[in-house]
Amino acid sequence: MNEKIQISILVDNNTKPDLKKEHGFSVWIGVSGHRILFDTGQGQALIYNSASLGCDLSLADALILSHGHYDHTGSVSHVLNHNPIMKVYCHSDVLLPRYSIQDIAVPKDISMSAVDKTAILDLPIGQVCWIAHPERIYPNIGLSGPIPRIHSLENTGGPFFLDQEGTRPDPIEDDMAMWIQSERGLIIITGCCHSGLINTVNHVRRVSGEEKISAIIGGFHLSHASYQRLEATCQALQEWNVDTIIPCHCTGDEAVVLMQNKLGGKVVQGYAGLVWKQ
């Protein structure tokens, strides 16, 4: 195989001084001659940061949306305006209305914006690939599809609903991860990991047929996780013997510190501007 893989974080809650910081996530991936954009952040940081980092969005072959929340889909219309022929990969539930309802019981709309939904729906038939099951998009690159929720300690990570009244919990079934099969093992990229990191990694290992994990990069959504869940996650990472772990976006400071204490230098805090190569 012996191919170069480069992953650049374009949008994250943390950043280098010369880039824009944003509550959101986006990465640019170069592998096998393909350029892939995974998520788009909230909307403003991607435009500035991609230009600053020399990532020409008009050259992307594919846009992958991990799920339909505003902080991962905010620049979809911008990207498609600059690259109207790129393939888009996502689950059909990305178009659903979504709400977060905290203790104050005031619903916050966390859906993809109407303009971004329209940009997807206006694409020609066949340009949008609706992912309903695990699927390889290139010979060594795959998407998890919906991830089975098996582990007893894992949940979506927040008070998420499909209605403003909070009567219909949102299972976020569109949550999915991307994986790259490299000579050193799997490289797994997650958006928010609403399915749970343990569920996600075990599912990707199963559907890819690869046990060894080289790297896990992305949001792990552990900011509100119980200590028992954090411990279980760290134990799983140790058992998988992951070479590199780059927690980003919604992972949470407590989770990152615990991972660093348990796994040492394998854990590197993600930030916009970080470039990881293999």
Residue pairs with C-beta under 8 A, 6 or more apart in sequence:
1 140
1 182
1 183
2 183
3 31
3 32
3 182
4 30
4 31
4 277
4 278
5 29
5 30
5 31
5 180
5 182
5 187
5 277
5 278
6 29
6 30
6 31
6 275
6 276
6 277
7 27
7 28
7 29
7 30
7 187
7 189
7 217
7 275
7 276
7 277
8 27
8 28
8 29
8 53
8 55
8 273
8 274
8 275
8 276
9 25
9 26
9 27
9 217
9 246
9 248
9 270
9 271
9 272
9 273
9 274
9 275
10 26
10 27
10 28
10 41
10 45
10 46
10 49
10 50
10 53
10 55
10 272
11 22
11 24
11 25
11 26
11 39
11 40
11 41
11 42
11 45
11 46
11 49
11 272
12 21
12 22
12 24
12 25
12 248
12 249
12 270
12 271
12 272
12 274
13 21
13 22
13 23
13 24
13 248
13 249
13 250
14 21
14 248
14 269
14 270
14 271
14 272
15 21
15 45
15 49
15 271
15 272
15 273
16 271
16 272
16 273
16 274
18 52
18 273
19 45
19 48
19 49
19 52
19 53
19 272
19 273
20 44
20 45
20 48
20 49
20 272
21 45
21 272
22 41
22 42
22 44
22 45
22 71
22 272
23 42
23 71
23 249
24 39
24 40
24 41
24 42
24 45
24 71
24 72
24 74
24 249
25 39
25 41
25 66
25 71
25 72
25 191
25 192
25 218
25 219
25 248
25 249
25 250
26 37
26 38
26 39
26 40
26 41
26 45
26 46
26 72
26 75
27 37
27 38
27 39
27 189
27 217
27 218
28 35
28 36
28 37
28 38
28 50
28 53
28 55
28 60
29 35
29 36
29 37
29 38
29 178
29 180
29 189
30 36
31 140
31 141
31 180
32 138
32 139
32 140
32 141
34 61
34 62
34 138
34 141
35 59
35 60
35 61
36 60
36 61
36 62
36 63
36 64
36 141
36 178
37 57
37 60
37 62
37 63
37 64
37 79
38 64
38 66
38 178
38 189
38 191
39 64
39 65
39 66
39 72
39 73
39 191
40 46
40 63
40 65
40 72
40 73
40 74
40 75
40 76
40 78
40 79
41 71
41 72
41 74
41 75
42 70
42 71
42 74
42 75
43 74
43 75
43 78
44 74
45 272
46 57
46 74
46 75
46 78
46 79
47 75
47 78
49 272
49 273
50 56
50 57
53 273
53 275
57 79
57 82
57 83
58 82
58 83
59 83
60 79
60 83
60 86
61 86
61 87
62 86
62 87
62 88
62 89
62 137
63 76
63 79
63 80
63 83
63 86
63 87
63 88
63 89
64 88
64 89
64 90
64 143
64 178
65 72
65 73
65 76
65 88
65 89
65 90
65 94
65 191
66 72
66 175
66 176
66 177
66 178
66 190
66 191
66 192
66 218
67 91
67 93
67 94
67 172
67 174
67 175
67 176
67 191
67 192
67 194
68 90
68 91
68 93
68 94
68 95
68 96
68 98
68 111
68 112
68 174
69 98
69 110
69 111
69 112
69 192
70 109
70 110
70 111
70 112
70 113
71 110
71 249
72 191
72 192
73 94
73 112
73 113
73 116
74 113
74 116
75 116
76 112
76 116
76 119
76 120
77 113
77 115
77 116
77 118
77 119
79 86
80 86
80 88
80 119
80 120
80 123
81 119
85 127
86 127
87 127
87 128
87 129
87 137
88 120
88 123
88 127
88 128
88 129
89 128
89 129
89 131
89 137
89 143
90 120
90 128
90 129
90 130
90 131
90 174
91 130
91 131
91 132
91 145
91 146
91 173
91 174
91 176
92 130
92 132
92 174
93 172
93 173
93 174
94 112
94 120
94 174
95 112
95 117
95 120
95 121
96 111
96 162
96 170
96 174
97 109
97 111
97 162
97 163
98 109
98 110
98 111
98 160
98 161
98 162
98 170
99 107
99 108
99 109
99 110
99 111
99 160
99 161
99 162
99 163
99 164
99 166
99 170
100 107
100 108
100 110
100 158
100 159
100 160
100 161
101 107
101 108
101 159
101 161
101 164
101 166
102 108
102 159
105 166
107 161
107 164
107 165
107 166
110 160
120 128
129 135
129 137
131 143
131 145
131 176
132 145
132 146
133 145
133 146
134 142
134 143
134 144
134 145
134 203
134 207
135 142
135 143
135 145
136 142
136 143
137 143
140 180
140 181
140 182
141 178
141 179
141 180
141 181
142 178
142 179
142 181
142 204
142 207
142 208
143 176
143 177
143 178
143 179
144 176
144 177
144 178
144 179
144 200
144 203
144 204
144 207
145 176
145 207
146 173
146 174
146 175
146 176
147 175
147 176
147 177
147 195
147 196
147 199
147 200
147 203
148 195
148 199
148 203
149 171
149 195
149 196
149 199
150 199
150 202
151 196
151 198
151 199
151 232
153 196
153 198
153 226
153 228
153 229
153 232
154 195
154 196
154 197
154 198
154 199
154 229
155 196
156 170
156 171
156 172
156 175
156 194
156 195
156 221
157 192
157 193
157 194
157 221
157 222
157 223
157 224
157 225
157 250
158 221
158 224
159 166
160 169
160 170
160 172
160 194
161 167
161 168
161 169
161 170
162 168
162 169
162 170
172 194
172 195
175 191
175 192
175 193
175 194
175 195
176 191
177 188
177 189
177 190
177 191
177 193
177 200
177 204
177 218
178 188
178 189
179 186
179 187
179 188
179 189
179 204
179 208
180 186
180 187
180 189
181 208
181 210
182 214
182 278
184 212
184 214
184 243
184 278
185 210
185 211
185 212
185 213
185 214
185 243
186 204
186 205
186 208
186 210
186 212
186 213
186 214
187 214
187 215
187 216
187 217
187 278
188 200
188 201
188 204
188 213
188 215
188 216
188 217
188 218
189 217
189 218
190 197
190 200
190 216
190 217
190 218
190 219
190 220
191 218
191 219
192 218
192 219
192 221
192 249
192 250
193 200
193 218
193 219
193 220
193 221
193 250
194 221
195 203
197 216
197 220
197 222
197 233
197 236
198 232
198 233
198 236
201 213
201 216
201 236
201 240
205 211
205 213
212 241
213 240
213 241
213 242
213 243
214 242
214 243
214 244
214 278
215 242
215 243
215 244
215 245
215 246
215 276
215 278
216 237
216 242
216 244
216 245
216 246
217 244
217 246
217 248
217 270
217 276
218 246
218 247
218 248
218 249
218 270
219 247
219 248
219 249
219 250
219 251
220 233
220 247
220 250
220 251
220 252
220 255
221 250
221 251
222 229
222 230
222 233
222 250
222 251
222 252
222 254
222 255
223 250
223 251
223 252
223 253
223 254
223 255
224 252
225 233
225 252
225 255
230 254
230 255
230 258
231 258
233 255
233 259
234 258
234 259
234 262
234 263
237 245
237 259
237 262
237 263
238 262
238 263
242 263
242 266
243 266
244 266
244 268
244 276
245 259
245 263
245 266
245 267
245 268
246 267
246 268
246 269
246 270
246 274
246 276
247 255
247 256
247 259
247 267
247 269
247 270
248 270
248 271
249 270
256 267
256 269
259 267
260 267
268 274
